[in-house]
């Protein structure tokens, strides 16, 4: 082990608030970078890119990264590019894989599509913004952190200060036809409002729900239940104009 990422998942697990990591004792660490010491399997030789001493990164290890040595399956490893610092590499996998999943697996977006990123200045939000810029997306992002406007502008993300602006009102004015995708990690009332700003055929992706310290598990379950109800309780959008796609927004 050379470095391990420290994310909210690790902090929640250490405090006993992570829904999927309840048994103790355990070792935190959901993403890491390291150096290969050995490769052992009964039938498969080590691949050419994995000699002893090769530097690799891994994500979604289901904890265990805060250790001196770890044993991982081959499919979890990717070689580090030359010159990439392990401390930087260890902080990349989880946020970037989540962003790729949002854009490619669930969003299925195309150049020119419009996206709303909730919490755009967070780790996943920044990753979505960078990857979205490379894909030619038009993006709006809610945030409030100091310097967020300038940071988001570097990837072409239009800043919405959620403490002073209603993102639904802003998008209704700027994007009257709706947006193709909303990526939400907040949950609660923002899901319903996010659903209402979708274009016909758009997709709302809820990939997390915020919780209160000490009540994370209960809030996570409650947030998941509320999210499941959004698609059923929100009135359908008005009929599209002539030539519109006429499809109901989707939720994942």
N, C-alpha and C positions, 0 to 999 in steps of 0.2 A: 504494500500500500504506500502511495506517495501523497495522496490528498483525497479528501472526501467532501462532498457538498454538504452544506448545512441549510436546510430548508424548513418551511413551516411543518411539513410532515414529521420531521425529526423532533421538532420542539413539541408537537402535539403528542407524539408517542412517549416522550420522556415525562410528560405531565400526566399521562394516562388518558388523554383525550382523543387518541387516534382510533377510529372505529375498527380498523383492520389489524391492530396490533395491541391486543389487550393482555396477552400473557407475559409474565415476567419470570425470570430475568431474560433480557434480550439486549442485543447490541444495536444501537441506531445506525443510520447511514444508508440512504436510498440511492446514492449515485457516487461514483468514485473514479479515480485514475490511479493506475499502478504500473508495475513492471513485472513481466512474466518471469517466474522462477522455474516452472516445470509445467509440462503438459502430459497428462496421463489418461489413457483410455484403452480399453481392451482391444478394440478393432480398428480405430481410425488414427492414422498418423497425424502429427501436428501439421497444420497448414503452413505454407511457405512464409506467410506474413507473421507467424507467431513463434519465432525462435526465442530461446531464453534471452532475456534482456529487452525484449520488445516492450514498448510502452503502449498501453491500451486504456480505454475508458469503458465504463459500464454503467447502465442505468436500470432502474426497476429491480433492484436486488432483493426486495422485500426485507430491507434492513440488513445489518451486518457489516456495513462499510467502515465503521469506526473501530478498526482492528489493525494489527500489524501485518497479518496475512489473511487472505480470503481465498476460498475455492469457489469458482464460478463456472457455469456451463459455457461452452464455446459461443453459443448463439448470442450471449449477452455482451460480447466483447467487440470493440471496434478499434482499429489501430489509430494512434494519435498522429496527426500530421507533423512533419518535422518542424521544430521551432515553437510548437504550441506548449506553453507552460502547463504542467500538470495541475496547478492550482486553478488555472482558468478552465482547463478541460473538465475538472471534477464538477464545476458549477454549470456545465452546459447541458448534459444529457436530458435530465428530467423536464426542464422547461421547454427545450427545443423539441423533444419528442411529443410533448403535449400540444405544442403549437402546430406541428406537422399533422397530428391527428385531427385537430380542429379544422385546419384548412383543407386537407386532402381527403381524409376518410369521411368526415361528417359534413363539412361545408361544400365540398365539390365545386369550388369556385373557379371562375374564369377571369382573364384579364378584363379590367373595366368594371367588374362587379363591385358593389358598395357594401362595406362591412362596418358594424358597430362593435368595438372592443370595450367591454366593461373592465375597469381597473387597468387601463392601458399602460400605466407606468410601473406595474408589477413585473415579476420575472416572466411569466407566460405572456402577459400583454406586450412586453417589449419584444419577445421572440415572434409573436404574431405580427407585430408591426414591421419588423425587419424582413421576415419571410414574405409578408404580404406586399411590401414594396418591391421585392424581387419578382413577384408574380404580377405586378401591374394592377393591384387592387386600389380602389378608392376607399379610404378608411377614416372613421371617426373614432375617437377614444375618450372615455370619461376618466378623469383623474383630478387630483387636487394638490399633489405634492409640489413643493417649491421646485421650480425649474422644469416642471412637466411639459409646459407648452413648448419650450425650446427642444427638449429631448424628443418629444413626439414628432415635431416638425422635421427632424432629421430623416425620418422615414416617411414623410408625407402624410402623417396622421393628423387630422384636424382635431384640435383640443376642445373638449367640453368640460368646463369646471362644474362638477356635479353638485358642489356646495352652493353655487350661485345660479346655476342654470338647470332647467328641466330638460333632460336629454330628449324626451319624447316631443316636447314643443320645438326644440331646435331642429330635430330631424323632420318633423312634420312640415316645417318651413323650408328647409333646405333640400329635402328629399321627399317631395309629396307623393311620389310613386312607391316609396318604401325602400328598404335596404334588402340585399340578398341574404345576409347572414348577421346574426347577433351572437356573440360569444360572451357568456355570463358565468362568473364564478362567485357572484354575490348571493343570488337567490332572493327569496322573499318577494316584496312588491316589484323589484326591478324585472323579474321574469315576466310578469303580466304586461308591464309597460314595454318591455322588449318585444314581446309577441305582437303588440299593436303597431310597432313601427316596421314590421316585415312587409316586403312586397309579396304579391301572390306567388306561391311556390318557394318563398324564402324559408330559411331554416334557423331555428333558435336552438343553440347548443348550451345546455347547462352542465358545466363540468366540475362544479364544486359549490359549496354553500358555506357562507361565513357563520361562525359560531362564537358564543361568548366564553371567555376563560372559565374553566370549571364546568361548563355545560356544553362542551363541544359535541359530544356523542349525541345527546338529546337534540341539540340544534341541527346537527347534520341529518339525523333521521327525519326531523320535522321539515327541514328544508327540502329533502328529497320527496317527501309526501306532497308538499305544496307544489313543487315543480311538476309532479305527475298530474296535478289537477288543472294546471294552466291551460292545457290544450282542450280540456273539456268545458271549462267555465268561461273562457274568453269568447265574447260574441264573434262570429265570423266576420271577416273584413267585407266592405261593400263590394258589389260586383265590379269587376275590372272594366275599364273602358274597352271600346271595340278594338279587337285585335290583341287584347291582353291574354296572358297565359291562363287566367281563370283557375288557378290551383290554390288550395288552402295552404297557409304556411304550415311548416313541419316543426316538430320539436324532437330533440334527441337529448 
